[in-house]
Amino acid sequence: MWATEFLRLAARVAAAGLLFAAAAVRAQALVGLPPAKVMPRVDALPVPATQTPVDLEALARGFATATGTPALPGADEPRLIVFISLSMPEGALARLVDQAARARAQLLLRGLSAGSLPRTAARIQQLIGTRAVSVQIDPRAFDRYAIQRVPSFVLARAGGQDAACSGEQCARADDHVMAAGDVSLDYALAQFQRSAPAFAKDAGRFLARLGRRE
């Protein structure tokens, strides 16, 4: 019997406490005091739509696709670099991605799309699909070759040095040849062959991978 009475008494005390708390809140509102701070429930906070971590290391070194790791040139081979932006027209991007995969050229971005790493990663993966192509974010390369517009195309001589620099062109002029404009990769290479005899042989190697002979 005494236990039942104790429980009834406890219930009345709890109810009185709740009534007192409610009255205190109403009193605060009447006199213009700010309401008491309530600690948020951690288990009720919004949960991200996806919990899959973004691979920062993969984004830094380029994407390896389902067909395998792109075969990039070694230090003793010429490098073909295509500077692009994800804001370029879809058709132009798709064409350059396809040609870069076949020619084994590198695609470089200056930075993140809308400042979002997940959005950038998803957009790049959407572009390359299952093709083996290197896509990297490298703002220093944009400075090294003084890239002012996209797309731009750079054919760098084998053994050229990647000097560290910022804000101005610092690559040696005789180490590379460059072109810019809304053209295809094979068109830019053909221009290199005609206008830069010292790079004609290297340009021909990449053109052959694209199935074009000059």
N, C-alpha and C positions, 0 to 999 in steps of 0.2 A: 504493500500500500504506500509506504513512504517513498518508494522509487517512482511510482506513478505521479505522486504529488510533486516530486522534485522535477520531473520532466515537464509538467504543466507550468511550474514556476519559471523554468528556464525558457520555455516558449514565450511566456508573457514578457520576460525581460528582453528577449531578442526582438520581439515585436515593438516594445517600447523604444528600443535603441534605433530601429529603423524609422519609426515615427519621428524621433528626435532628429535624426540625420536629415530627413525630408524637410522638417520644419526649419532646420539651419540653412538648407539650400534656399528655401523660399525667403528667409530673412535676408540672406546675402543679396538676393535679386532685388528685394525691396529697397535696400539702402544703397544699391549700386556697386556692391563689392563683386570682384571677379569670382566666378565659381572655383571651387577647389580643384586642384589638378588631379586628374585621374591617370594612373599609369596604364599605358596601352597593353593589351594582351598580345604577347609575342606570337602565340599560336593563331591569332586572328589577322596578322599582318598579311598583305598581299604576297603571293608566291610567284616567282618568275614563271613565264609560260614554258620555258625549257631550262633544265638543269644540266644540260650537256656543256662541259667546259670548252671554251674556244682554245685551240692549240696555237698559242702565240709563236712558239718556235717554228711551227709549220708555216705560218704566215710570213715570218722573217726570211725563211730560206726558200720559200716557194712551195707550190702545191704539187705533191706527188699524186697522180691520179690512178685510177684503177688499171690503166695499161702499163704502169711502172714509172720509175723515176726518169724525168727527162734527161736525155744524154746531152749535157752541156759541154762546151768546148773546154779543153785544158789550157794551161798557161801558154803552151806553144802553138795554140790555134787561134785564128781570128775570132772576134766576137761580133755578133750582130744583135743590136739592142733596139727595141721598139718602145718608145716612150708614149704612153697612152693615158687617158683619163676615163673613168667610168661614166662620165657625163657625155662622152662622145655618142653619136648616133648608134643605135643598136646594130644596124647593118655593117657599118664600118668596123665596129668592135669585133663582130662575129667573123668578118673576113680576115682581120689581122690575127686573131687567135688561131684560126685554121692555118694560115700561112706560117705563123711562128712555130706551130707544132711540126709542120712538115720541114721547115728549113732549120729547125733546132735553134731558133732565135729566142732571146729573153724579152719578156714584156715587163716594163717597169712602170709603177705608179708613184706619184709624188707623195701621196698621203692617204688617209682614210676617207671613205665616202661618208659625208655628213658627220664626220668625227666619230663614227660608230665602227668599232672593230667587228662585232658580229655581223652587221649589215654588209661591211666590206667583204668579209670572208664568204658570206652566203652569195653575194653577187659574183665574186670571182669564180666560185665553184659552179655557179649557174652558167657562166660564160664558157669555162673550159670543158665542162662535162666529163667525158671519159678520155679526153685527149691528154697526151703526155706533153705538157708545155710548162715552162717556168714562168711564174708570175710573182713578182716581188715588189715590195714597197721600199724605195731607196731615194729619199729626197737629195742625198749627197750626189748621186749620179746626175740629177737634174742640174745641180750647181756645177758639177765637174765639166759638163758639156754645154753649159749655158743654154739650157732648153727653155725656150720662150713660148712655144706652142706645141700642141699635140694634134695629130701624131707627128713625131720626129723619129728619124732613123739614123742610127750611128753604126758604122762599120769600123771596128777598132782593130788595129794591127796586132798580130800575135806578139806576145811579150810586152805589150804596153803596160805602163804602170798606172794603178788607180791611186792617184795622189789625193790626199785629204785636203779639202778646201771648202770654202763657204762663200756664197754670194756672188761669185764671178767665175768665169771659165778658167780652169787651171789645167785641163788636159792639153798636152802638147799638140799643136796643130798638125804635125807630121805623123802623129800616131793614129789618126782617125779621119774619116770623112763623114760629113753629115748632110742630111736633107730633111726638109719639113714640108708638110702639106697633106691635104686629104687625098692621098694616093695609096695604091696597094704596095705591098712589100716588094713584089717582083718589079714593079715600075721603078721604085727607088733604087733597087740594085742595078737595074739596067742603066739608070742615070749615073751611078757610080762608075760602071764600066766605061761609059763614054767620056765622062768628064774628069775622071781621076785615074789615069793609067797605072799609077803605082798600086792601086787597090783593085785593078781589073780582075786579076787572077782570083783574089779572095771573093769578090762579088760573084764571079762565075761559079765558084763552088756552091754558094748558097742558091744561086739560080738553078743549078743542076738538081738540087734537092727538091725544088719546086716544079721540076719537069720542064724548065724553060732553057733554051740554048740561045746565046747571043753571039 
